[in-house]
Each structure stands twice: as C-alpha cells, then as structure tokens.
C-alpha cells in the first residue's frame, strides 16, 4: 500500500528524474507499519498519537502544545529509548511507563522553550538521563554534541549533525540500526514537511548547507520527523512557488485527508521532500525562476523572505 501511495505522490517525469531516490522502493523492509492509537489525546491535542514501526525500531509520535511533536524512539531489540524535545515531561513520563521501555536519553534539537522547556522537569522525574544538545541555553544539558558525534540507544546508532540557522545551536539527529534496515532523522525546526524553519539566528547560506548539503545526502528512504505540524501551510506556499507540480498537489490532498481525521502528516522521507519541498529544490530551474535568480543561495533567501509574510489564497 505504501509503495502505491508513494508512486501516486510522484509523477512519472519526477520518478525518472529521481530514480536514485526511489530505489529503496524495491526493499519491503523500508516500508514500516503505522499504528494509529485513538485515545483521549484527540480530545485535548492537535493530533492523535501514531506509532511507526521499522524492522529494528519504532517511533511513537506524541503531540504537544498547539502544534508541536515529541518523539519516543525505541530500540526493538533492547527496549531502550530516547525522547526528542520533551516539552511536556509528565506526558512523556506516562507514555514511557505505558510503553514499558527504559528511557536513557534526551535528544534536544534546539534551545527554544517549546522544544527544550521540559528537560529539567523530566530529569527530575527520571533521574540519570543523558541530555544531548549543542547550546548552553538548553536546560539540564549534560552532553554537548557536535557534528558526527555518535550516541547509542540500545542497538541504534544516532549521529548528530550541526544545522545552525534557526538557532546557532540547532542539531538534527540521524538514527540507523546496526543492520541498516531502519533509518530516521529528527529535524526539529530545520526541516519541516514541505518547508523549513525561520532564519532567526542564521543565514540563507547556512540553511542551504543544512538542507541541501547535509540532510539531502541522507539515504532517500530515511523517515523525516520534524518539530511541528505545519504541513498544509507549507504546501500552500510550495504550490505558489511551483503551481504545476503534481507531487505538491497530490501531497496536499493526502495531507488534508490526514488532518481531516486529526492524524499527523509525519513522517515524510528525504526522497519525498526532494520532490515537493521548495527549500530543498533551490537548485531546480522551476524554483529559481520563481525567485528570478539562478543562484541557489539567493533563491533560498528569497523563498524564506517571501514565505515569512505569505498568506495563501482561500
């Protein structure tokens, strides 16, 4: 089913142009099961909770605040776990208990309160946690990480990548199982489905490096887990940039159906983002034409500035 869905979201011409990105379709191990968990969350949060299984790990999406997501990453082999951006620590504590896993690690993408604001309380609820990050402004930080540093959670290997721009200390965390069958990246507010974060503490050049020279080079089947439910707003801007793009049109329809059912539009994959995310397509002539420049970094700057004040037509 997921194979058909992905091909439905990518036109024939794009399939041919991105053959390398779609080679993973031949391997069924790259298509995880998704379990939708209907609970009282749907009454009080922006989305219901879903769990996404790969061969060696699973990720439980935990909605928080108005549009944030926290993520519980679990090694299937050892049942050790990490939590990404635990802004609501009591909820995290409850989920960890109900899942029956051992939480060892906090992966903090950046210092903003809606991502790191729960760290101190969580470390009091669960003593002994390793709290990772790359910014002294992160609460309870006890392991400073930089690009290519490795973190172990059970049999899962996590690589930190510095992606400064949204904040100077932003980190994305790439996860891979020992047998290479399971891959995910937690991108915080650097990469969103169909979009990217604002350049609060950085430049277009830095975001270009993060999206197009770091994240775009990850294996195409890598699942992308971002910090917020911004997908429909992002795609509304994406279709403004590339109005004839069939991948954007079809991803929008798919995302609207998800949101109509109060389901997350997360995760996407790196392969998918390369077909519809304008900020990862700044080297494409169709996107550069919109920005009226042939330079990808200038295109990145133009897109971000335009999107900052963009209001979709209704």
N, C-alpha and C positions, 0 to 999 in steps of 0.2 A: 504493500500500500504506500509506504513512504517513497519507494522508487517511483511509482506513478505520480505521486504528489510533486516530487522534485522536478520530474520532467515536465509536468503540467505547468510549473512555475518558470520554466526556461524555454524560450522559443528555439526553433531549430537552428537559426543562424547563431544564436548565442551558445547553444550546445556545441556547435562545431568550433566556434572561436575559443571556447573554454574546455576543450577536451581533456586537458590535463587535470583541471579542477574537478571534473566529473568522473574520473577513472575509478574513484572509490565506490561508485555505484555497483561495480562488479562484485564487491565483497559484502555479503549479507551481515557480517559481524559489525559493520559500521552503521546499521540501522537499529537504534535502540527501541525498546518498548517504552511506551509512555502510559503511565497510570494516572488517571485523574481522580483526585481524592476530594470528594464532596464533603464539606464539613461546615461547622459554624463560621469558618473564615469567610465564606461567601456572604455572610450577613454583615460583617464588620470591616472587611478589607476589600481593596480594589480588584482582587483576583482570587480565584480558588487556588489551592495548592496542587501542584502536579509533581510527579516523580518520573525521572527519565533514566532508564536502565541501559547501560552498555555492558559488555561482557565482563569487565573486571571492576566496574564501579557503578555507582548511581549518584544522581544529583537530585535532591529534593528542593524544589522552588518554594520559598517561604515569603509570601507577600508581607510588606511592612509599610507603615505610614501611608501617605497618599498615593504614591506610585513607585515606591522602592521595592527591590527584591533582595532578600538574603538567600544564600545557597548553602545547603548542607551537602558536602562532598563525602562519600562513604566508600571505603575500600571493601569490595565484596569478600575478599579473602580474609581480612583481619577484623573487619567491622570497626576499624579506627576511622575517625572522621575529622574534617576541618570545616569551619564555618567561615563564609565570606561575608564581610561587612555586617556584623550582628547588631544592628541599630536597636532592635527590640530584644534585649537579653532574656527577659522572662519567657518570651515566646520561644526563643532558641532553646532554653533550658528544657521546656516542656516537650519540644519536638525531639531533642536528643534522648530524653527519657523514653518517649513513646516508640522511638526507632530502635531502642536497645543497643545503641552504639557508644563507643568511647570517644569523646571529643578531646583531641590533643592540641589542636592548632587553630589560631585565628588568622585568616588571610585578609589584611586590610588594604584596600586598593588606594585610598587617599584619606586625608585628614578631615574632610567635611563632616559636620556633625551627623548628617543623615546616613553616613557610612561608618564612621568610627565612634559615634557618640555612645554606643553601648558597651564598648570594650571594658571599661573599668568595672562596671557592674557585673558583666559576665565573668570576669576573672575572680570576682568575689563569690559568685555562685558556683563556679567550677575552678577551684584553685589549681595552679600548676600549668596553666595553658601557656603554650608558646604563641606570642602575639607578634606577627610579622608585619613589616611595613617599611617605608622609606622616607619618613618625615617625622621630625621631633614633635610635631604638633599632634601626633596620634597618641591617644590615651592608652596607658598600660603597655606601651611598646617595649618589648624586651629582646627582640631580634630584628636588627636593621638589615634589610636585604638590598642587594643591588643586582644589576643585570647579570643573568646566567648563574646566580646563586641557586642552589638546589635545596628543596625542602622535602622531607619524606613524611608521608601519611600512610601508614601500613605499607603495602607494596606499591603504592603510587608515587611517582616522581613528579615534583612540581618545580618548574623553572620560573624564576622571577624575571620580568622584563621591565626596565625603566621606560616609562612612556610619559615624560613630562610635557605638559601643556595646559590641560585643565587645571592641574596644580603642579607645582615644581616637583613634588614627591610622589607622583602617581605611579603605581605598579600594576601591571597585568600579570596574571598567574596562569601559566600553561601547564596542564596536567596530562600525563601519559602513563599508561600501565606498562608493566615490565614486558608483556608480550606485544606491545604496540597496538593492541586491538581497540583501546579506549582512549579518546582524546577530547579534551575540553579546554577552553580558555575563559577566564573570568576577567572581564574588561572594565568593570567599574563604570566610570563616566568618560572613558576614552572612546570606545566604540559602542554604539547602540545599533539595534536592528534598523538599518536604513539611514543611520545618521552618526553623528559624533558629538562629543561634549564641547561646551563653550571654551574659548581660549582665555580663561581667567588669569592664568599665570604663565602664559607661554605664547608661542608664535605659530604662524601657519607652517613654517618650516619644520617645527617640532612635531606638529600633528601629522604632517606628511610623512615624516620619518616613522612615527608610531604606527600609522595605519598602513602605509604603502611599502615600507621597508622592513617592518617588524611583523605585524600581525598578518599581512597579506602573504607572507612567506611561510606561514604555518601550514601543515598538511590541510588540503582542502576540505576534508571530512571533519575537521575539528569543530566541535559544537561551541557556539558563542553564547555565553551567559553574561548579560550586561546589567547595569545597576538600576535601570528604571524601565517602566512600561511607557515608552514614548513612540512606539512603532507607527501607529496610524498618523500621528503628526509628522513624523519623519518622512513617511512615504508620500504624504501630501506635498511636501517640498520636493521630494525626489521626482515626482511626476511633473512638477513645474519645471524642473531642470531638463528632463528627458520625456516630453509628453507622449512620444510614440513608443515608449519602452513597454513591451509586453510583460517582461518579468516584474516590473513595478506594478503594472495594472493587476496582474494575477496575484502577486503577493499582497496587495492591498485588499483584494476580495477575500483572500484566505484569512488575513489578519482581522478584517471586520467580522467575519463569521466567528472567529475565536473570541473576540471581545463581546460579541452579542451573547455569548454563552459564559461570559465572565472568566474566560480562560486566558492564561498568559500567551503572548506571542513568542515567548522564549522557549527553547533556544533556536537560533538560526545556525548556519555553518559559514565558515570562511568562503567556501565556494559560492554559496548563495549571495553573500554580501558583495562579492565581486561582480555580480550581475545587476544589482539594483541600488547599491549604496553610492550616491554621487561622490561622497568624500573619499571612497576607495577607488573611484573611477576618474580621478582628476587628470589622468594621462590620456583619457579617451577623447577623440575629436568631438563627439557629441556633447560632452560636458564642457570642454574647453570653448566650444562655440557659444554656449550659454554665457560663459564668463568673458567672452570676447578677448581671449588670450590663448597663446599656445604654450604657456609655461605652467606646469602642474602646481607649483607652489603658489603662484599668483592666482591660479584657479581655486586652490584651497582657501586662500584668504578671501576671495570674492564670495565663494559659497557660504562661508561661515558668517560673513558680514551681512549678506542678504538674508540668510535664514534667521539671524538674530531678530529681525523685525518682520519676518514673513507671516502673513495671515492668509491661510488658504481660502479660496473662493468656495462659497457654500451654495 
